[in-house]
């Protein structure tokens, strides 16, 4: 499959590009002009780099020409990276533009990077959680421009899926991407710095696997998935964290040991993505010969 990856020069983008190549795909890597490598535009004949500002629809359309599927990762990644109106405007308009261009080119599958912050979290003054573990049906209480832009991005994906009922649209709620568990873990003394977003994280390798599995999803329509590691990054037991930092939240599932606070059962059932496998080998479900619903 020929896959377009927006935000391909970013930390996660490079992991997705690399994994797609290992799985046998061709990749069109898209990013801002300043981020595109200054060479002949190709790497080993399998990656073609294209420069585009995704806020400009006339640059998005040619950037997505000639591909079969799209992974949309490009975004302002923080509520505080730029003034609030810019964070919101860039993320929302760029997502709409790539979804529109994907429709115009008739792409077979679309996967977008959302965030656990789509329901509120690290950028909230006092995040609200109705239950633990947090599943994909949890209501949103986001209150910042980044989380709001990610929640709107999910609604945009759902909207385009209704226009193209035979195509799979997946929104992956990613969380604190790290190289490995050792780089994600912290001591009990640091728990207070992560209580808002529930001490979660996910490895680059695992999240990249989820991206490719989503592109090969076996059923059409829009769907949201929590893509978060099975264990927290805290050395404190999860039940103790819940009692201390979120005593008002009912526990409706297991928080045994250092179990994560986000449910990933849906991703396991529908994508075959295992939250406990932090550095998965390339699976058959990710490979280029896997069938994409049409």
Secondary structure, DSSP 8 states (H G I E B T S, - for coil): -EEEEETTTSHHHHHHHHHHHHTT-EEEEEE-GGGS-SSSSEETTTEEEEE--TTSHHHHHHHTTT-SEEEE--S--STTSS-HHHHHHHHHHHHHHHHHHHHHTT-SEEEEEEEGGGG--TTSSS---SEESB-TT------SHHHHHHHHHHHHHHHHHHHSTTSEEEEEEE--EESSHHHH-B-GGGGGGSTTTTT--EEHHHHHHHHHHHHT-SS-EEEEEEE--SB-SBSS-HHHHHHHH-TTSEE-S---TTB-SB--HHHHHHH---TT-TT----GGGSTTS----
